[in-house]
Amino acid sequence: MKHLLVRVMLICITTATSVFADSRADSLDAGLGADRGTLSIEQVAARSERLEASMSFSLLRYPEALQAPRRIFKPEIWSHIERAAREYDLDPMILAGMIFIESYGDPLAKSPTGPAGIAQMTKGSARELGLSTGKKVRIGTKTVKKTRWVGKGKSRRRVVQTVRQPIYKAIDERYIPARAIAAMAQRVSGRRAWLGGKVDFAIAEYHMGAGRMAKLISAYFGRTIKVSEVAAEMSAAGLSYGELFWTNTPYVRPDVYEALDDLNQVDYSPTYYFRVRQAMRLLDIYRRSPEEYARLASVYQGKFGWAVLPSAQWSFVSEPLPDALPVAPAGGVLHKDISERFVLLPDIASTFGVRAATEAMTAERSTVGSALFVAHHLKRLQGDRYNGFEITRMLAHGPGQEEDESFPLHTLGWAFDVPTSDLSKTDRRDLKFILTDLRYAGLLAYVEDGREPTYHIVRHPDHAARFEQFYWDAMAGTPPADERPRVVATAGVPVPPPAEEFREDLRRTRLPAVLVAVSSLFSRIYSYFR
């Protein structure tokens, strides 16, 4: 009997796993976290598209973004873009996307750190490309009176002369759109040649700089590549910027990961190429429909008293947050019998290495699921050295505090806090890698608070259904193994209707779900006979 039951169980699990493998092929989970060490070309493209889509917040959050397309497509600016693109064999929309990011199309833009003009060039870069940043040009004359003394002794007297003097003006050609746009195109074209004909690397270099790009390429190939050797090396390499950016973790090509992380802490230059790509899409939207662009931009514009939203999580909500939830009972716990949206952090969380700082914590199911999802990917990255993490806050009540920009998201039950003060340096690095990677995938947002930061993490509402499904899977006792995808929970557990993007996956996995349920039943019978 035992042998028969084991065979049936193995058949069920094997069949389910084979169907899972098929259904995971296009899963949104593909290529996350530890999987970045072995991405296919298709997965690199998919990850890039998701990162680009997540860049809309950073591109559209400032008020100037509302006017940027109109400025860029003005005939007096667009004509210069098209002319420069023709001269240097570039797509004019690449230059337009770069201008969107650099200056929002404002010819007089000036950065406090020095870059200026529509192309936001430093003085050094401008002079390298033949632009003058302080040339004196005679623009006219003026009449002045000059006084001098002549003679000696009693004959000494003062003489007043009227003379004409030239008037000069210092010209900074960075503020002349025709010159600045042509220089931008010249820079991209020149760097494209230096980088083996790869325009994606050339776009990234515009913000990163040649020296730092050479160091990044050296890290990828595992040896020092001099600036003079880059052209030959890159011409022979079938490498895209997306591959360089994505195919690394703290444990796979760690030198590349560290180089990218260092740059991100300085100026976010590693994501510049992806931002340009998304800016190009936004400009295309404006060309099709200025109204559609305005509606999209309004999602990311200031609200709740902020002229500029401080972080992406605030674009997740559109209504004022006070009184969003009923008052919690004594102890601050809102049990599921008060509202079906909220549950206690379950005991199963401990199997994921998730620890609660207080005896009972409450949040939406999707928020609990997102915390378990983070833990799952962190464990896959770290393997045997995984120690888990602690959550110090989930659902919270009370007025928001200005110094705590994440607090109102806690009142919705959408957020959870993870401190890092007790984590090792390596654990802190790995946690940040996973959080950043999930943010790049558009699955969540986070802010850091403090030198040894506490992470305020908010799951994206567009993916609440997937995180809630993850919660149900965990509660059903089938947390996902590496080779097994999400499945519908076993009978008897209420499951919310899935979002549209998951419906097809659920159709394909309905049979595996039944098989897993049957497998669970056989497991109980087998335990009885042991």
C-alpha positions as CSV (number, residue, x, y, z in Angstrom):
1,M,0.0,0.0,0.0
2,K,2.8,2.4,0.9
3,H,4.6,1.7,-2.4
4,L,1.4,2.3,-4.4
5,L,0.7,5.6,-2.6
6,V,4.2,6.8,-3.1
7,R,4.0,6.0,-6.8
8,V,0.7,7.9,-7.2
9,M,2.2,10.9,-5.3
10,L,5.3,10.9,-7.5
11,I,3.2,10.7,-10.6
12,C,1.1,13.7,-9.4
13,I,4.1,15.8,-8.4
14,T,6.0,15.0,-11.6
15,T,3.1,15.8,-13.9
16,A,2.4,19.0,-12.0
17,T,6.1,20.1,-12.1
18,S,6.2,19.5,-15.9
19,V,3.2,21.7,-16.5
20,F,4.6,24.3,-14.1
21,A,7.7,24.4,-16.1
22,D,5.7,25.2,-19.2
23,S,3.6,27.8,-17.5
24,R,6.6,29.6,-16.0
25,A,8.2,30.3,-19.4
26,D,6.6,33.8,-19.7
27,S,6.1,34.4,-16.0
28,L,6.7,37.8,-14.5
29,D,8.9,36.1,-12.0
30,A,11.4,35.0,-14.7
31,G,14.8,36.5,-14.3
32,L,14.4,37.9,-10.8
33,G,17.0,38.0,-8.1
34,A,19.4,35.0,-8.2
35,D,18.2,34.2,-11.8
36,R,20.0,37.3,-13.1
37,G,23.1,35.3,-13.2
38,T,21.7,33.1,-16.1
39,L,19.4,35.4,-18.1
40,S,18.6,34.6,-21.7
41,I,18.6,37.3,-24.4
42,E,14.8,37.3,-24.2
43,Q,14.8,37.7,-20.5
44,V,17.3,40.6,-20.7
45,A,14.9,42.3,-23.1
46,A,11.9,41.6,-20.8
47,R,13.7,42.9,-17.7
48,S,14.7,46.0,-19.6
49,E,11.2,46.8,-20.7
50,R,9.9,46.4,-17.2
51,L,12.6,48.7,-15.8
52,E,11.9,51.3,-18.5
53,A,8.2,51.2,-17.6
54,S,9.1,51.8,-13.9
55,M,11.0,54.9,-14.9
56,S,7.9,57.0,-15.6
57,F,7.8,58.2,-12.0
58,S,11.3,59.7,-12.1
59,L,10.6,61.2,-15.5
60,L,7.2,62.7,-14.8
61,R,7.3,63.7,-11.2
62,Y,8.5,67.3,-11.7
63,P,6.2,70.0,-13.0
64,E,8.5,70.8,-15.9
65,A,7.6,67.4,-17.3
66,L,4.2,68.7,-18.3
67,Q,5.8,71.2,-20.7
68,A,8.7,69.1,-21.9
69,P,7.2,67.5,-25.1
70,R,5.7,70.8,-26.2
71,R,9.1,72.5,-25.9
72,I,11.0,69.6,-27.6
73,F,8.6,69.5,-30.6
74,K,8.5,73.2,-31.2
75,P,9.7,73.8,-34.8
76,E,12.7,75.9,-33.6
77,I,14.0,73.0,-31.4
78,W,12.8,70.0,-33.3
79,S,14.4,71.2,-36.6
80,H,17.8,71.4,-34.8
81,I,17.3,67.8,-33.5
82,E,16.4,66.5,-36.9
83,R,19.4,68.3,-38.5
84,A,21.9,67.0,-35.9
85,A,20.4,63.4,-36.2
86,R,20.9,63.4,-40.0
87,E,24.4,64.7,-39.8
88,Y,25.5,62.1,-37.2
89,D,23.3,59.2,-38.4
90,L,21.2,59.0,-35.3
91,D,17.5,58.4,-34.6
92,P,16.2,61.9,-33.7
93,M,14.0,60.4,-31.0
94,I,17.2,59.3,-29.2
95,L,18.3,63.0,-29.0
96,A,14.8,64.0,-28.0
97,G,14.7,61.4,-25.2
98,M,18.0,62.6,-23.9
99,I,16.9,66.2,-24.0
100,F,13.7,65.3,-22.1
101,I,15.9,63.9,-19.3
102,E,18.6,66.5,-19.4
103,S,16.6,69.7,-19.4
104,Y,12.9,69.0,-20.1
105,G,13.6,70.9,-23.4
106,D,14.5,74.2,-21.6
107,P,17.4,75.9,-23.5
108,L,18.2,78.0,-20.4
109,A,18.3,75.1,-17.9
110,K,21.1,75.4,-15.3
111,S,22.1,72.7,-12.8
112,P,23.5,73.8,-9.4
113,T,26.4,71.4,-10.0
114,G,27.5,73.1,-13.3
115,P,26.0,71.5,-16.4
116,A,24.0,74.0,-18.4
117,G,21.8,74.4,-21.5
118,I,19.3,72.1,-23.3
119,A,22.0,69.3,-23.4
120,Q,23.2,69.9,-19.8
121,M,26.9,69.8,-20.7
122,T,29.7,70.6,-18.3
123,K,32.2,73.3,-19.4
124,G,34.8,70.6,-20.0
125,S,32.6,68.5,-22.2
126,A,31.4,71.5,-24.1
127,R,34.9,72.7,-24.8
128,E,35.9,69.1,-25.9
129,L,33.2,69.3,-28.5
130,G,34.1,72.7,-29.8
131,L,31.7,74.9,-27.9
132,S,32.7,78.1,-26.3
133,T,31.7,78.6,-22.7
134,G,33.1,82.2,-22.2
135,K,33.9,83.7,-25.5
136,K,33.8,87.5,-25.6
137,V,31.9,88.9,-28.5
138,R,31.7,92.7,-29.3
139,I,28.1,93.7,-29.4
140,G,28.4,97.5,-29.6
141,T,30.1,100.6,-28.1
142,K,29.4,103.0,-25.3
143,T,30.4,106.6,-24.6
144,V,32.4,107.1,-21.4
145,K,34.2,110.1,-19.9
146,K,37.8,109.8,-18.9
147,T,39.6,112.2,-16.6
148,R,43.3,112.8,-16.6
149,W,45.8,115.4,-15.3
150,V,48.1,117.2,-17.5
151,G,50.9,119.8,-16.9
152,K,53.1,120.5,-13.9
153,G,53.1,122.9,-11.0
154,K,50.7,125.8,-11.4
155,S,50.0,124.7,-14.9
156,R,48.6,121.3,-13.8
157,R,45.0,120.9,-14.7
158,R,42.3,118.2,-15.1
159,V,41.2,117.3,-18.6
160,V,37.9,115.4,-19.3
161,Q,37.7,113.4,-22.5
162,T,34.8,111.8,-24.1
163,V,35.7,108.4,-25.8
164,R,33.9,105.4,-27.3
165,Q,34.5,102.0,-25.7
166,P,33.5,98.6,-27.1
167,I,30.9,96.5,-25.3
168,Y,31.6,92.8,-25.0
169,K,29.3,90.0,-24.0
170,A,30.4,86.5,-22.7
171,I,28.8,83.9,-24.9
172,D,28.2,80.4,-23.5
173,E,27.2,78.3,-26.5
174,R,25.7,75.6,-24.2
175,Y,22.7,78.0,-24.1
176,I,22.4,78.1,-27.9
177,P,20.1,75.1,-28.8
178,A,21.5,74.7,-32.4
179,R,25.1,74.4,-31.1
180,A,24.3,72.4,-28.0
181,I,22.1,69.8,-29.8
182,A,24.7,69.4,-32.5
183,A,27.3,68.9,-29.8
184,M,25.2,66.3,-28.1
185,A,24.8,64.4,-31.4
186,Q,28.5,64.6,-32.0
187,R,29.3,63.2,-28.6
188,V,26.9,60.2,-29.0
189,S,28.3,59.5,-32.5
190,G,31.9,59.7,-31.3
191,R,31.3,57.5,-28.3
192,R,29.4,55.1,-30.5
193,A,32.5,54.6,-32.6
194,W,34.7,54.3,-29.5
195,L,32.3,51.6,-28.1
196,G,32.4,49.4,-31.1
197,G,29.4,50.8,-32.9
198,K,27.0,50.2,-30.0
199,V,24.6,53.1,-29.6
200,D,23.1,51.8,-26.4
201,F,26.5,52.0,-24.7
202,A,27.0,55.5,-26.2
203,I,23.8,56.8,-24.7
204,A,24.7,55.4,-21.3
205,E,28.2,56.9,-21.6
206,Y,26.7,60.4,-22.1
207,H,25.8,60.5,-18.4
208,M,28.4,58.1,-17.1
209,G,31.5,59.4,-18.7
210,A,34.2,57.6,-20.6
211,G,36.5,56.7,-17.7
212,R,33.7,55.1,-15.6
213,M,32.4,53.3,-18.7
214,A,35.8,51.8,-19.3
215,K,36.0,50.6,-15.7
216,L,32.6,49.1,-16.0
217,I,33.5,47.2,-19.2
218,S,36.7,46.1,-17.5
219,A,34.7,44.7,-14.6
220,Y,32.5,42.7,-17.0
221,F,35.4,41.2,-18.9
222,G,37.4,40.6,-15.7
223,R,40.5,42.4,-16.8
224,T,41.7,46.0,-17.1
225,I,40.8,47.5,-20.4
226,K,42.4,50.8,-21.2
227,V,40.4,53.6,-22.8
228,S,42.5,53.2,-25.9
229,E,41.6,49.5,-26.1
230,V,37.8,49.8,-25.6
231,A,37.0,50.2,-29.4
232,A,38.7,47.0,-30.4
233,E,37.3,45.1,-27.4
234,M,33.8,46.2,-27.9
235,S,33.8,45.7,-31.7
236,A,34.7,42.0,-31.1
237,A,32.1,41.5,-28.3
238,G,28.5,40.7,-29.0
239,L,27.4,42.5,-25.9
240,S,24.5,44.8,-25.3
241,Y,24.2,47.4,-22.5
242,G,21.2,45.5,-21.2
243,E,23.3,42.3,-20.9
244,L,26.0,44.1,-19.0
245,F,23.5,45.8,-16.7
246,W,21.4,42.7,-15.9
247,T,23.6,39.6,-15.9
248,N,25.1,40.1,-12.5
249,T,24.3,39.7,-8.8
250,P,26.4,40.0,-5.6
251,Y,27.6,36.4,-6.3
252,V,27.7,36.3,-10.2
253,R,30.1,38.9,-11.7
254,P,30.3,40.6,-8.3
255,D,32.7,43.2,-9.7
256,V,30.1,44.4,-12.2
257,Y,27.4,44.5,-9.5
258,E,29.7,46.6,-7.2
259,A,30.6,49.0,-10.0
260,L,27.0,49.5,-10.9
261,D,26.0,49.9,-7.2
262,D,28.8,52.5,-6.6
263,L,27.6,54.5,-9.6
264,N,24.0,54.4,-8.5
265,Q,25.0,55.9,-5.2
266,V,26.6,58.8,-7.0
267,D,24.3,59.8,-9.9
268,Y,22.1,56.8,-11.0
269,S,24.0,56.9,-14.3
270,P,23.6,53.1,-14.8
271,T,19.9,53.5,-15.5
272,Y,20.3,56.5,-17.8
273,Y,20.0,54.4,-21.0
274,F,16.7,52.9,-19.8
275,R,15.4,56.3,-18.9
276,V,16.1,57.6,-22.3
277,R,14.2,54.7,-23.8
278,Q,11.2,55.4,-21.7
279,A,11.4,59.1,-22.4
280,M,11.2,58.2,-26.1
281,R,8.0,56.3,-25.4
282,L,6.5,59.2,-23.5
283,L,7.3,61.6,-26.4
284,D,5.6,59.2,-28.8
285,I,2.5,59.2,-26.6
286,Y,2.5,63.0,-26.7
287,R,2.8,63.0,-30.5
288,R,-0.2,60.7,-30.7
289,S,-2.3,62.4,-28.0
290,P,-1.2,65.3,-25.9
291,E,-4.3,64.7,-23.7
292,E,-3.2,61.1,-23.1
293,Y,0.3,62.3,-22.1
294,A,-1.2,64.8,-19.7
295,R,-3.4,62.2,-18.1
296,L,-0.4,59.9,-17.6
297,A,1.8,62.7,-16.2
298,S,-0.9,63.7,-13.7
299,V,-0.5,60.3,-12.0
300,Y,3.0,61.3,-10.9
301,Q,2.6,65.0,-10.3
302,G,2.5,66.5,-6.8
303,K,-0.4,65.9,-4.5
304,F,-1.2,65.6,-0.7
305,G,0.5,68.9,-0.2
306,W,3.7,68.1,-2.0
307,A,4.8,70.0,-5.1
308,V,7.0,67.0,-6.0
309,L,6.2,63.5,-4.7
310,P,9.1,62.3,-2.5
311,S,8.9,58.7,-3.6
312,A,7.2,56.4,-6.1
313,Q,4.9,54.9,-3.5
314,W,2.9,58.1,-3.4
315,S,1.9,57.6,-7.0
316,F,0.1,54.4,-5.9
317,V,-2.8,56.4,-4.3
318,S,-4.9,59.2,-5.6
319,E,-7.2,60.0,-2.7
320,P,-6.6,61.5,0.7
321,L,-5.6,58.9,3.2
322,P,-7.0,60.0,6.6
323,D,-9.7,57.7,8.0
324,A,-8.9,55.0,5.4
325,L,-9.3,52.3,7.9
326,P,-11.5,51.5,11.0
327,V,-9.9,52.2,14.3
328,A,-7.8,49.3,15.6
329,P,-8.7,47.6,18.8
330,A,-6.5,47.6,21.9
331,G,-3.0,46.3,21.1
332,G,-3.1,47.8,17.6
333,V,-4.1,44.6,15.8
334,L,-6.9,44.7,13.3
335,H,-8.0,41.1,13.1
336,K,-9.6,39.5,10.0
337,D,-13.0,39.3,11.6
338,I,-13.1,43.1,11.6
339,S,-12.1,43.4,7.9
340,E,-11.6,40.6,5.4
341,R,-8.8,42.7,3.8
342,F,-6.5,42.2,6.8
343,V,-4.9,39.3,8.4
344,L,-2.3,38.6,11.1
345,L,1.2,37.8,10.0
346,P,0.9,34.0,9.9
347,D,3.0,31.4,11.6
348,I,4.1,30.2,8.2
349,A,6.2,33.3,7.8
350,S,8.8,31.8,10.2
351,T,9.5,29.1,7.6
352,F,10.4,31.9,5.2
353,G,12.7,33.4,7.8
354,V,10.4,36.4,8.4
355,R,10.2,37.4,12.1
356,A,7.8,39.8,13.7
357,A,9.2,42.4,16.2
358,T,5.9,42.3,18.2
359,E,3.6,39.5,19.1
360,A,1.0,40.2,16.4
361,M,1.2,42.2,13.2
362,T,-1.5,42.9,10.7
363,A,-1.6,43.9,7.0
364,E,-3.5,43.2,3.8
365,R,-2.9,39.7,2.5
366,S,-1.1,41.1,-0.5
367,T,1.3,42.9,1.8
368,V,2.0,39.8,3.8
369,G,2.5,38.0,0.5
370,S,4.9,40.6,-0.7
371,A,7.0,40.3,2.5
372,L,7.1,36.5,2.0
373,F,8.0,37.1,-1.7
374,V,11.0,39.2,-0.7
375,A,12.1,36.6,1.7
376,H,11.7,33.8,-0.9
377,H,14.0,35.6,-3.3
378,L,16.5,36.6,-0.7
379,K,16.8,33.0,0.4
380,R,17.3,31.8,-3.2
381,L,20.1,34.4,-3.5
382,Q,21.9,33.5,-0.3
383,G,21.2,29.8,-0.1
384,D,22.5,28.2,3.1
385,R,23.7,31.5,4.6
386,Y,20.2,32.9,4.7
387,N,19.2,34.2,8.1
388,G,15.9,35.9,7.4
389,F,14.9,39.3,8.6
390,E,12.6,41.1,11.0
391,I,9.6,43.2,10.3
392,T,9.0,46.0,12.8
393,R,5.9,47.7,11.5
394,M,3.0,46.8,9.2
395,L,-0.5,48.2,9.7
396,A,-0.4,51.4,11.8
397,H,-2.8,54.1,12.8
398,G,-2.6,57.8,13.6
399,P,-1.8,61.0,11.7
400,G,1.0,61.0,9.2
401,Q,4.3,62.6,10.2
402,E,6.2,64.9,7.8
403,E,9.5,63.2,8.7
404,D,8.1,59.8,8.0
405,E,6.9,59.9,4.4
406,S,5.9,56.2,4.4
407,F,3.5,56.4,7.4
408,P,0.2,56.9,5.6
409,L,0.9,53.9,3.4
410,H,1.0,51.9,6.7
411,T,-2.5,53.1,7.5
412,L,-3.7,51.3,4.3
413,G,-2.0,48.1,5.3
414,W,0.2,48.2,2.2
415,A,3.6,48.7,3.8
416,F,6.0,46.9,6.0
417,D,9.3,48.0,7.6
418,V,12.5,46.0,7.7
419,P,15.4,47.4,9.8
420,T,19.0,46.5,8.9
421,S,20.9,47.6,12.0
422,D,21.2,44.0,13.2
423,L,22.1,42.6,9.8
424,S,25.7,41.9,8.7
425,K,27.2,44.0,5.9
426,T,26.7,41.2,3.5
427,D,23.1,40.5,4.5
428,R,22.4,44.3,4.2
429,R,23.9,44.3,0.7
430,D,21.9,41.2,-0.4
431,L,18.6,42.6,1.0
432,K,19.1,45.8,-0.9
433,F,19.9,43.9,-4.1
434,I,16.7,42.0,-3.9
435,L,14.6,45.1,-3.0
436,T,16.1,47.1,-5.8
437,D,15.7,44.3,-8.3
438,L,12.0,43.9,-7.4
439,R,11.6,47.7,-7.7
440,Y,13.3,47.5,-11.2
441,A,10.6,44.9,-12.0
442,G,7.9,47.3,-11.0
443,L,6.7,45.0,-8.2
444,L,7.3,47.3,-5.2
445,A,8.7,50.7,-4.1
446,Y,10.9,51.4,-1.1
447,V,12.6,54.3,0.8
448,E,15.6,54.1,3.0
449,D,15.7,55.8,6.4
450,G,19.0,56.2,8.3
451,R,22.7,55.3,7.7
452,E,21.9,51.7,8.7
453,P,18.6,52.0,7.0
454,T,15.2,50.8,7.8
455,Y,13.5,50.0,4.5
456,H,9.9,51.2,4.2
457,I,8.5,48.8,1.6
458,V,5.2,49.1,-0.3
459,R,3.9,46.5,-2.8
460,H,2.7,47.9,-6.1
461,P,-1.1,47.9,-6.3
462,D,-1.0,46.6,-9.9
463,H,0.5,43.4,-8.5
464,A,-1.6,43.0,-5.4
465,A,-3.3,40.0,-6.9
466,R,-0.1,38.1,-7.5
467,F,1.2,38.9,-4.0
468,E,-2.1,37.8,-2.5
469,Q,-1.9,34.5,-4.5
470,F,1.6,34.1,-3.0
471,Y,0.1,34.5,0.4
472,W,-2.6,31.8,-0.3
473,D,0.1,29.4,-1.7
474,A,2.1,29.8,1.5
475,M,-0.9,29.2,3.7
476,A,-1.7,26.1,1.7
477,G,1.6,24.7,2.7
478,T,3.1,24.8,-0.8
479,P,5.7,27.7,-0.8
480,P,7.2,27.8,-4.3
481,A,10.3,25.8,-4.9
482,D,12.7,26.9,-7.6
483,E,11.2,24.6,-10.1
484,R,7.6,25.2,-9.2
485,P,5.4,28.1,-10.1
486,R,2.4,29.6,-8.3
487,V,-0.7,27.3,-8.1
488,V,-4.2,27.9,-7.0
489,A,-4.7,27.2,-3.4
490,T,-6.3,23.9,-2.4
491,A,-10.0,23.5,-1.9
492,G,-11.6,25.1,1.1
493,V,-9.4,28.3,1.0
494,P,-11.1,31.3,-0.5
495,V,-9.0,32.8,-3.4
496,P,-9.8,36.2,-4.8
497,P,-10.3,36.5,-8.6
498,P,-6.9,37.0,-10.3
499,A,-5.9,40.1,-12.2
500,E,-6.2,39.8,-16.0
501,E,-2.5,39.2,-16.5
502,F,-2.8,36.0,-14.4
503,R,-5.9,34.5,-15.9
504,E,-4.2,32.7,-18.7
505,D,-1.6,31.3,-16.3
506,L,-4.4,30.1,-14.1
507,R,-6.1,28.3,-17.0
508,R,-2.8,26.5,-17.8
509,T,-2.2,25.6,-14.2
510,R,-5.7,24.4,-13.2
511,L,-4.7,20.8,-13.6
512,P,-1.5,21.2,-11.6
513,A,-3.5,22.8,-8.8
514,V,-5.8,19.8,-8.6
515,L,-2.8,17.4,-8.7
516,V,-1.1,19.3,-5.9
517,A,-4.3,19.1,-3.8
518,V,-4.4,15.3,-4.5
519,S,-0.7,15.0,-3.6
520,S,-1.4,16.8,-0.3
521,L,-4.2,14.3,0.4
522,F,-2.0,11.4,-0.3
523,S,0.7,12.9,1.9
524,R,-1.7,12.8,4.8
525,I,-2.7,9.2,4.1
526,Y,0.9,8.2,3.7
527,S,1.7,9.8,7.1
528,Y,-1.1,7.8,8.7
529,F,0.3,4.5,7.4
530,R,3.9,5.2,8.5
